[in-house]
Amino acid sequence: MDRLIYTAMTGAKGTMDQQAAVAHNLANATSTGFRAELHKLRAVEVQTGALPTRAFVVDASVANDFREGPMQFSGRPYDVALAGKGWLAVQMPDGSEAYTRNGSLEVSANGILQTRDGRPVLGAGGPIGIPPDNEISIGADGSISASQPDLPGVVNVVAQLKLVNPPEDQLLRGDDGLFRVQGGAPAPADPNVRVAGGYLEGSNVNVVDQMVQMISLARQFEMQTRMLSTADQNDRAAAQVLAAR
């Protein structure tokens, strides 16, 4: 009964955490470049030297689904989708690097290429400046070319996107939804990463799978709370038997 109480109690808490992750995934089913979050639970004995029957359920792993999302044509010159593995590098307010698959970019009032939430996109030499009154195109290697309408045929490469591809097991998701390399060191540029200009990558969340998982988690939570009620009834019955003696 002791094991039942602790396993059911911590299992119910873990299930609520899983439900929160599923709800977060569903809320981002239409977010550009979003990566689904995964949770797995397992039972762990409490090492106290006494009462070895006690066991907790813990969140064994908080993983990320790095499968690619669908490519969606937008036609905007500043939109990019990563074809295959890889990440765009952006600069954080403290000067550190973070990585995203959200290639919906824009130019700030100061002429800096940035994400929709205002984070500068990094190139080979830092934030990328876009010359005004130029037509922009982004090549498959991440090169940004500019041409003036009154000078047809004259194209200048003004910058190069910093495209990285660190090992996925070294990436950590932050509270802001961006990924960072463990330890905080910047990832090196990878020339093999390719982008598609004029496209955006959709979320890789499978709505049907997430809805099925939410229903399954709700049933698990109901079962765990029922186990707690059963344990309480068994405890009351045992107390009555001992009192009768």
Secondary structure as UniProt FT lines:
FT   HELIX           2..27
FT   TURN            28..30
FT   TURN            32..33
FT   STRAND          37..45
FT   TURN            52..53
FT   STRAND          55..64
FT   STRAND          71..73
FT   TURN            77..78
FT   STRAND          79..83
FT   STRAND          87..91
FT   TURN            93..94
FT   STRAND          97..100
FT   STRAND          104..107
FT   TURN            109..110
FT   STRAND          112..115
FT   TURN            116..117
FT   STRAND          120..123
FT   TURN            124..125
FT   STRAND          126..127
FT   TURN            132..133
FT   STRAND          135..138
FT   TURN            140..141
FT   STRAND          143..147
FT   TURN            149..150
FT   TURN            152..153
FT   STRAND          155..161
FT   STRAND          163..164
FT   HELIX           168..170
FT   STRAND          171..173
FT   TURN            175..176
FT   STRAND          179..181
FT   TURN            182..183
FT   TURN            191..192
FT   STRAND          194..197
FT   STRAND          199..201
FT   HELIX           207..244
//
